[in-house]
Amino acid sequence: MGFDFKRAIKREKNVGEKDQQIRYVAGCVSIGIAVFTGSIILLLLGCILLGSAFLTWCPVCSGLNINTCKK
């Protein structure tokens, strides 16, 4: 099982509802902690999590052929 770069570029919905909710919560918590600690890495991680939850697409999951959407 390798990483498929061509599949990662395709923008197909691969983040399900439950996964989306988890990403929203984790992103908000990460950004909240980053504000108080001044951590740039946590801020970037939070922004990436919120972005992937909003777009319902994750390039890492696409590349690894992981789909959490119900069929």
GUPA-359270 format. One record per residue: z, x, y of N, C-alpha, C, CB in turn; residue number from 0. Coordinates in Angstrom, 2 decimals, decimal comma, always signed. Each point is the difference from the previous one (the first is absolute). Glycine has a CB too. Example, Ala and Ser with C-alpha at 12.3 -4.5 7.8 and 13.67 -1.06 7.14 Angstrom:
<site n_pz="+7,80" n_px="+13,19" n_py="-5,69" ca_pz="+0,00" ca_px="-0,89" ca_py="+1,19" c_pz="+0,00" c_px="+0,90" c_py="+1,20" cb_pz="+1,25" cb_px="-1,89" cb_py="-1,17" n="0"/>
<site n_pz="-1,97" n_px="+1,54" n_py="+2,22" ca_pz="+0,06" ca_px="+0,82" ca_py="+1,19" c_pz="+0,73" c_px="-0,77" c_py="+1,09" cb_pz="-2,15" cb_px="+1,18" cb_py="-0,63" n="1"/>
This chain:
<site n_pz="+0,00" n_px="+0,85" n_py="-1,18" ca_pz="+0,00" ca_px="-0,85" ca_py="+1,18" c_pz="+0,00" c_px="+0,89" c_py="+1,23" cb_pz="+1,23" cb_px="-1,86" cb_py="-1,22" n="0"/>
<site n_pz="-2,33" n_px="+1,90" n_py="+1,94" ca_pz="-0,11" ca_px="+0,81" ca_py="+1,18" c_pz="-0,16" c_px="-0,85" c_py="+1,25" cb_pz="-1,00" cb_px="+1,80" cb_py="-1,38" n="1"/>
<site n_pz="+0,91" n_px="-1,13" n_py="+2,49" ca_pz="-0,16" ca_px="-0,67" ca_py="+1,28" c_pz="-1,49" c_px="-0,17" c_py="+0,29" cb_pz="+2,20" cb_px="+0,95" cb_py="+0,85" n="2"/>
<site n_pz="-2,63" n_px="-2,17" n_py="-0,60" ca_pz="-1,41" ca_px="-0,31" ca_py="+0,25" c_pz="-0,21" c_px="-0,15" c_py="+1,51" cb_pz="-0,22" cb_px="-1,14" cb_py="-2,27" n="3"/>
<site n_pz="-0,40" n_px="+2,15" n_py="+2,90" ca_pz="-0,17" ca_px="-0,01" ca_py="+1,45" c_pz="-0,96" c_px="-1,09" c_py="+0,46" cb_pz="+0,46" cb_px="+2,43" cb_py="+0,00" n="4"/>
<site n_pz="-1,51" n_px="-2,69" n_py="-0,77" ca_pz="-0,96" ca_px="-1,04" ca_py="+0,38" c_pz="+0,66" c_px="-1,38" c_py="+0,01" cb_pz="-1,87" cb_px="+1,37" cb_py="-0,97" n="5"/>
<site n_pz="+2,72" n_px="-1,62" n_py="+0,00" ca_pz="+0,69" ca_px="-1,28" ca_py="-0,06" c_pz="+1,03" c_px="-0,11" c_py="+1,13" cb_pz="-0,34" cb_px="-0,06" cb_py="-2,49" n="6"/>
<site n_pz="+0,94" n_px="+1,18" n_py="+2,89" ca_pz="+1,00" ca_px="-0,01" ca_py="+1,07" c_pz="-0,61" c_px="-0,37" c_py="+1,35" cb_pz="+1,29" cb_px="+1,74" cb_py="-1,25" n="7"/>
<site n_pz="-2,56" n_px="-1,44" n_py="+1,44" ca_pz="-0,66" ca_px="-0,30" ca_py="+1,26" c_pz="-0,34" c_px="-1,48" c_py="+0,12" cb_pz="-0,93" cb_px="+2,31" cb_py="+0,03" n="8"/>
<site n_pz="+0,65" n_px="-2,95" n_py="-1,17" ca_pz="-0,31" ca_px="-1,44" ca_py="+0,02" c_pz="+1,22" c_px="-0,76" c_py="+0,46" cb_pz="-1,68" cb_px="+0,27" cb_py="-1,86" n="9"/>
<site n_pz="+1,48" n_px="-1,22" n_py="+2,74" ca_pz="+1,13" ca_px="-0,75" ca_py="+0,55" c_pz="+0,10" c_px="-1,36" c_py="-0,67" cb_pz="-0,26" cb_px="+1,20" cb_py="+2,20" n="10"/>
<site n_pz="+0,79" n_px="-1,19" n_py="-3,42" ca_pz="+0,21" ca_px="-1,23" ca_py="-0,75" c_pz="+1,49" c_px="-0,33" c_py="+0,03" cb_pz="-2,01" cb_px="+0,46" cb_py="-1,49" n="11"/>
<site n_pz="+2,33" n_px="-1,73" n_py="+1,56" ca_pz="+1,40" ca_px="-0,42" ca_py="+0,03" c_pz="+0,67" c_px="+0,41" c_py="-1,31" cb_pz="-0,56" cb_px="-1,94" cb_py="+1,54" n="12"/>
<site n_pz="+1,63" n_px="+2,72" n_py="-1,45" ca_pz="+0,70" ca_px="+0,44" ca_py="-1,21" c_pz="+1,52" c_px="-0,05" c_py="+0,15" cb_pz="-1,95" cb_px="+1,46" cb_py="-0,50" n="13"/>
<site n_pz="+2,46" n_px="-2,04" n_py="+1,58" ca_pz="+1,44" ca_px="-0,13" ca_py="+0,20" c_pz="+0,35" c_px="-1,48" c_py="-0,12" cb_pz="+0,08" cb_px="+2,05" cb_py="+1,51" n="14"/>
<site n_pz="+0,73" n_px="-2,37" n_py="-2,51" ca_pz="+0,40" ca_px="-1,38" ca_py="-0,25" c_pz="+1,08" c_px="-0,47" c_py="+0,97" cb_pz="-0,60" cb_px="+0,32" cb_py="-2,39" n="15"/>
<site n_pz="+0,97" n_px="-1,59" n_py="+2,26" ca_pz="+0,97" ca_px="-0,61" ca_py="+0,91" c_pz="+1,37" c_px="+0,67" c_py="-0,06" cb_pz="-1,22" cb_px="-2,13" cb_py="-0,24" n="16"/>
<site n_pz="+1,73" n_px="+2,32" n_py="-0,96" ca_pz="+1,32" ca_px="+0,60" ca_py="-0,15" c_pz="+0,00" c_px="+1,45" c_py="+0,48" cb_pz="+0,46" cb_px="-1,52" cb_py="-1,94" n="17"/>
<site n_pz="-1,50" n_px="+2,25" n_py="+1,59" ca_pz="-0,16" ca_px="+1,38" ca_py="+0,44" c_pz="-0,11" c_px="+0,06" c_py="+1,53" cb_pz="-1,13" cb_px="+0,58" cb_py="-2,19" n="18"/>
<site n_pz="+0,45" n_px="-1,54" n_py="+2,76" ca_pz="-0,16" ca_px="-0,07" ca_py="+1,45" c_pz="+1,36" c_px="-0,20" c_py="+0,68" cb_pz="-2,32" cb_px="-0,94" cb_py="-0,29" n="19"/>
<site n_pz="+3,15" n_px="+0,05" n_py="-0,24" ca_pz="+1,32" ca_px="-0,24" ca_py="+0,56" c_pz="+0,88" c_px="+1,24" c_py="-0,10" cb_pz="-0,20" cb_px="-2,41" cb_py="-0,60" n="20"/>
<site n_pz="+0,12" n_px="+3,10" n_py="-0,53" ca_pz="+0,78" ca_px="+1,23" ca_py="-0,18" c_pz="-0,44" c_px="+1,06" c_py="+1,00" cb_pz="+0,29" cb_px="-0,53" cb_py="-2,45" n="21"/>
<site n_pz="-1,60" n_px="+0,63" n_py="+2,67" ca_pz="-0,52" ca_px="+0,98" ca_py="+0,96" c_pz="+0,43" c_px="-0,32" c_py="+1,43" cb_pz="-1,95" cb_px="+0,39" cb_py="-1,52" n="22"/>
<site n_pz="+1,96" n_px="-1,68" n_py="+1,88" ca_pz="+0,46" ca_px="-0,39" ca_py="+1,34" c_pz="+1,46" c_px="+0,40" c_py="+0,20" cb_pz="-1,62" cb_px="-1,91" cb_py="+0,00" n="23"/>
<site n_pz="+2,46" n_px="+1,59" n_py="-0,96" ca_pz="+1,44" ca_px="+0,31" ca_py="+0,12" c_pz="+0,22" c_px="+1,50" c_py="+0,02" cb_pz="+0,57" cb_px="-2,14" cb_py="-1,18" n="24"/>
<site n_pz="-1,19" n_px="+2,86" n_py="+0,25" ca_pz="+0,17" ca_px="+1,45" ca_py="-0,06" c_pz="-0,53" c_px="+0,68" c_py="+1,26" cb_pz="-0,17" cb_px="-0,10" cb_py="-2,50" n="25"/>
<site n_pz="-0,94" n_px="-0,40" n_py="+3,03" ca_pz="-0,56" ca_px="+0,56" ca_py="+1,23" c_pz="+0,91" c_px="-0,21" c_py="+1,20" cb_pz="-2,26" cb_px="-0,38" cb_py="-0,93" n="26"/>
<site n_pz="+2,80" n_px="-0,82" n_py="+1,06" ca_pz="+0,91" ca_px="-0,29" ca_py="+1,11" c_pz="+1,28" c_px="+0,81" c_py="-0,10" cb_pz="-0,95" cb_px="-2,30" cb_py="+0,14" n="27"/>
<site n_pz="+1,49" n_px="+2,40" n_py="-1,34" ca_pz="+1,22" ca_px="+0,80" ca_py="-0,20" c_pz="-0,27" c_px="+1,47" c_py="+0,31" cb_pz="+0,80" cb_px="-1,63" cb_py="-1,76" n="28"/>
<site n_pz="-1,92" n_px="+2,12" n_py="+1,30" ca_pz="-0,37" ca_px="+1,40" ca_py="+0,24" c_pz="-0,16" c_px="+0,29" c_py="+1,49" cb_pz="-1,13" cb_px="+0,06" cb_py="-2,23" n="29"/>
<site n_pz="+0,48" n_px="-0,97" n_py="+2,94" ca_pz="-0,17" ca_px="+0,19" ca_py="+1,44" c_pz="+1,35" c_px="-0,10" c_py="+0,71" cb_pz="-2,33" cb_px="-0,94" cb_py="-0,13" n="30"/>
<site n_pz="+3,17" n_px="+0,01" n_py="-0,30" ca_pz="+1,33" ca_px="-0,12" ca_py="+0,60" c_pz="+0,84" c_px="+1,26" c_py="-0,17" cb_pz="-0,11" cb_px="-2,44" cb_py="-0,44" n="31"/>
<site n_pz="+0,08" n_px="+3,00" n_py="-0,75" ca_pz="+0,74" ca_px="+1,25" ca_py="-0,25" c_pz="-0,59" c_px="+1,14" c_py="+0,81" cb_pz="+0,58" cb_px="-0,78" cb_py="-2,32" n="32"/>
<site n_pz="-1,92" n_px="+0,81" n_py="+2,43" ca_pz="-0,67" ca_px="+1,07" ca_py="+0,74" c_pz="+0,36" c_px="-0,04" c_py="+1,48" cb_pz="-1,88" cb_px="-0,06" cb_py="-1,65" n="33"/>
<site n_pz="+2,06" n_px="-1,13" n_py="+2,20" ca_pz="+0,36" ca_px="-0,12" ca_py="+1,42" c_pz="+1,37" c_px="+0,62" c_py="+0,26" cb_pz="-1,38" cb_px="-2,10" cb_py="+0,18" n="34"/>
<site n_pz="+2,32" n_px="+1,87" n_py="-1,10" ca_pz="+1,35" ca_px="+0,50" ca_py="+0,21" c_pz="+0,17" c_px="+1,47" c_py="-0,38" cb_pz="+0,79" cb_px="-2,29" cb_py="-0,40" n="35"/>
<site n_pz="-1,59" n_px="+2,77" n_py="-0,55" ca_pz="+0,13" ca_px="+1,40" ca_py="-0,42" c_pz="-1,02" c_px="+0,92" c_py="+0,67" cb_pz="+0,89" cb_px="-0,82" cb_py="-2,16" n="36"/>
<site n_pz="-1,94" n_px="+0,26" n_py="+2,71" ca_pz="-1,03" ca_px="+0,82" ca_py="+0,64" c_pz="-0,94" c_px="+0,66" c_py="-0,99" cb_pz="+1,58" cb_px="+0,39" cb_py="+1,84" n="37"/>
<site n_pz="-1,72" n_px="-0,96" n_py="-3,02" ca_pz="-0,84" ca_px="+0,58" ca_py="-1,04" c_pz="-1,45" c_px="-0,50" c_py="+0,13" cb_pz="+2,02" cb_px="+0,15" cb_py="-1,53" n="38"/>
<site n_pz="-2,91" n_px="+0,78" n_py="+1,78" ca_pz="-1,42" ca_px="-0,33" ca_py="+0,13" c_pz="-0,58" c_px="-0,42" c_py="-1,35" cb_pz="-0,21" cb_px="+1,62" cb_py="+1,92" n="39"/>
<site n_pz="+0,65" n_px="-0,98" n_py="-2,99" ca_pz="-0,52" ca_px="-0,31" ca_py="-1,34" c_pz="+0,33" c_px="-1,44" c_py="-0,39" cb_pz="+0,24" cb_px="+2,42" cb_py="-0,66" n="40"/>
<site n_pz="+0,99" n_px="-2,86" n_py="+0,91" ca_pz="+0,37" ca_px="-1,38" ca_py="-0,31" c_pz="-0,77" c_px="-0,98" c_py="+0,87" cb_pz="+2,26" cb_px="+0,78" cb_py="-0,68" n="41"/>
<site n_pz="-2,51" n_px="-0,42" n_py="+1,92" ca_pz="-0,77" ca_px="-0,86" ca_py="+0,89" c_pz="-1,43" c_px="-0,17" c_py="-0,51" cb_pz="+1,41" cb_px="+0,75" cb_py="+1,94" n="42"/>
<site n_pz="-2,04" n_px="+0,34" n_py="-2,35" ca_pz="-1,35" ca_px="-0,07" ca_py="-0,55" c_pz="-0,04" c_px="-0,79" c_py="-1,31" cb_pz="-0,51" cb_px="+2,21" cb_py="+1,08" n="43"/>
<site n_pz="+1,49" n_px="-1,99" n_py="-1,93" ca_pz="+0,07" ca_px="-0,74" ca_py="-1,26" c_pz="+0,14" c_px="-1,50" c_py="+0,26" cb_pz="+1,04" cb_px="+2,00" cb_py="-1,11" n="44"/>
<site n_pz="-0,19" n_px="-2,37" n_py="+2,06" ca_pz="+0,17" ca_px="-1,40" ca_py="+0,35" c_pz="-1,27" c_px="-0,62" c_py="+0,54" cb_pz="+2,38" cb_px="+0,48" cb_py="+0,47" n="45"/>
<site n_pz="-3,08" n_px="+0,25" n_py="+0,37" ca_pz="-1,26" ca_px="-0,51" ca_py="+0,56" c_pz="-1,06" c_px="-0,18" c_py="-1,09" cb_pz="+0,53" cb_px="+1,12" cb_py="+2,19" n="46"/>
<site n_pz="-0,59" n_px="-0,19" n_py="-3,12" ca_pz="-0,96" ca_px="-0,10" ca_py="-1,11" c_pz="+0,34" c_px="-1,20" c_py="-0,88" cb_pz="-0,35" cb_px="+2,50" cb_py="+0,04" n="47"/>
<site n_pz="+1,63" n_px="-2,70" n_py="-0,33" ca_pz="+0,41" ca_px="-1,14" ca_py="-0,82" c_pz="-0,31" c_px="-1,32" c_py="+0,69" cb_pz="+1,80" cb_px="+1,41" cb_py="-1,02" n="48"/>
<site n_pz="-1,51" n_px="-1,50" n_py="+2,31" ca_pz="-0,31" ca_px="-1,23" ca_py="+0,73" c_pz="-1,50" c_px="-0,25" c_py="+0,08" cb_pz="+2,10" cb_px="+0,31" cb_py="+1,33" n="49"/>
<site n_pz="-2,86" n_px="+0,74" n_py="-1,12" ca_pz="-1,46" ca_px="-0,14" ca_py="+0,07" c_pz="-0,60" c_px="-0,46" c_py="-1,31" cb_pz="-0,03" cb_px="+1,76" cb_py="+1,71" n="50"/>
<site n_pz="+0,49" n_px="-1,18" n_py="-2,81" ca_pz="-0,55" ca_px="-0,40" ca_py="-1,30" c_pz="+0,44" c_px="-1,42" c_py="-0,37" cb_pz="+0,00" cb_px="+2,40" cb_py="-0,73" n="51"/>
<site n_pz="+1,19" n_px="-2,81" n_py="+1,17" ca_pz="+0,44" ca_px="-1,37" ca_py="-0,26" c_pz="-0,82" c_px="-0,99" c_py="+0,83" cb_pz="+2,32" cb_px="+0,83" cb_py="-0,51" n="52"/>
<site n_pz="-2,60" n_px="-0,47" n_py="+1,75" ca_pz="-0,76" ca_px="-0,89" ca_py="+0,88" c_pz="-1,45" c_px="-0,15" c_py="-0,47" cb_pz="+1,48" cb_px="+0,68" cb_py="+1,91" n="53"/>
<site n_pz="-2,08" n_px="+0,42" n_py="-2,35" ca_pz="-1,40" ca_px="-0,02" ca_py="-0,44" c_pz="-0,16" c_px="-0,46" c_py="-1,45" cb_pz="-0,45" cb_px="+1,83" cb_py="+1,62" n="54"/>
<site n_pz="+1,55" n_px="-1,92" n_py="-2,35" ca_pz="+0,02" ca_px="-0,30" ca_py="-1,44" c_pz="-0,93" c_px="+0,95" c_py="-0,78" cb_pz="+0,52" cb_px="-2,42" cb_py="+0,54" n="55"/>
<site n_pz="-0,56" n_px="+3,65" n_py="-0,12" ca_pz="-0,82" ca_px="+1,03" ca_py="-0,65" c_pz="+0,71" c_px="+1,34" c_py="+0,09" cb_pz="-2,12" cb_px="-1,26" cb_py="+0,56" n="56"/>
<site n_pz="+2,17" n_px="+1,96" n_py="-1,66" ca_pz="+0,61" ca_px="+1,32" ca_py="-0,05" c_pz="-1,00" c_px="+0,97" c_py="-0,63" cb_pz="+2,34" cb_px="-0,99" cb_py="-0,18" n="57"/>
<site n_pz="-2,76" n_px="+2,02" n_py="+0,91" ca_pz="-0,99" ca_px="+0,92" ca_py="-0,55" c_pz="+0,51" c_px="+0,79" c_py="-1,20" cb_pz="-0,96" cb_px="+0,17" cb_py="+2,28" n="58"/>
<site n_pz="+2,26" n_px="+0,11" n_py="-2,33" ca_pz="+0,55" ca_px="+0,72" ca_py="-1,15" c_pz="-0,07" c_px="-0,87" c_py="-1,25" cb_pz="+1,53" cb_px="+1,30" cb_py="+1,52" n="59"/>
<site n_pz="-1,16" n_px="-2,57" n_py="-1,37" ca_pz="-0,09" ca_px="-0,92" ca_py="-1,14" c_pz="-1,45" c_px="-0,21" c_py="-0,43" cb_pz="+2,10" cb_px="-1,15" cb_py="+0,78" n="60"/>
<site n_pz="-3,01" n_px="+1,12" n_py="+0,16" ca_pz="-1,43" ca_px="-0,12" ca_py="-0,34" c_pz="-0,47" c_px="+1,19" c_py="-0,81" cb_pz="-0,37" cb_px="-1,34" cb_py="+2,09" n="61"/>
<site n_pz="+0,74" n_px="+2,53" n_py="-1,65" ca_pz="-0,43" ca_px="+1,21" ca_py="-0,69" c_pz="+0,57" c_px="+0,11" c_py="-1,39" cb_pz="-0,18" cb_px="+1,09" cb_py="+2,19" n="62"/>
<site n_pz="+1,38" n_px="-1,61" n_py="-2,39" ca_pz="+0,63" ca_px="+0,05" ca_py="-1,32" c_pz="-0,28" c_px="-1,25" c_py="-0,82" cb_pz="+1,78" cb_px="+1,43" cb_py="+0,98" n="63"/>
<site n_pz="-2,61" n_px="-2,33" n_py="-0,46" ca_pz="-0,40" ca_px="-1,23" ca_py="-0,67" c_pz="+1,20" c_px="-0,90" c_py="-0,30" cb_pz="-1,95" cb_px="+1,22" cb_py="-0,98" n="64"/>
<site n_pz="+2,85" n_px="-1,36" n_py="+1,96" ca_pz="+1,17" ca_px="-0,87" ca_py="-0,12" c_pz="-0,23" c_px="-1,22" c_py="+0,87" cb_pz="+1,54" cb_px="+1,97" cb_py="-0,46" n="65"/>
<site n_pz="-1,35" n_px="-3,15" n_py="-0,11" ca_pz="-0,19" ca_px="-1,25" ca_py="+0,74" c_pz="+1,18" c_px="-0,91" c_py="-0,29" cb_pz="-2,53" cb_px="+0,21" cb_py="-0,09" n="66"/>
<site n_pz="+3,27" n_px="-0,62" n_py="+1,13" ca_pz="+1,17" ca_px="-0,86" ca_py="-0,19" c_pz="-0,30" c_px="-1,45" c_py="+0,37" cb_pz="+1,47" cb_px="+1,97" cb_py="+0,46" n="67"/>
<site n_pz="-2,73" n_px="-2,28" n_py="-0,17" ca_pz="-0,39" ca_px="-1,38" ca_py="+0,31" c_pz="-0,07" c_px="-0,81" c_py="-1,28" cb_pz="-1,28" cb_px="+0,77" cb_py="+2,03" n="68"/>
<site n_pz="+1,66" n_px="-2,03" n_py="-1,92" ca_pz="-0,15" ca_px="-0,91" ca_py="-1,15" c_pz="-1,46" c_px="-0,37" c_py="-0,12" cb_pz="+2,35" cb_px="-0,90" cb_py="+0,27" n="69"/>
<site n_pz="-2,82" n_px="+0,80" n_py="-1,48" ca_pz="-1,41" ca_px="-0,31" ca_py="-0,22" c_pz="-0,20" c_px="-1,46" c_py="-0,21" cb_pz="-0,34" cb_px="+2,22" cb_py="-0,96" n="70"/>
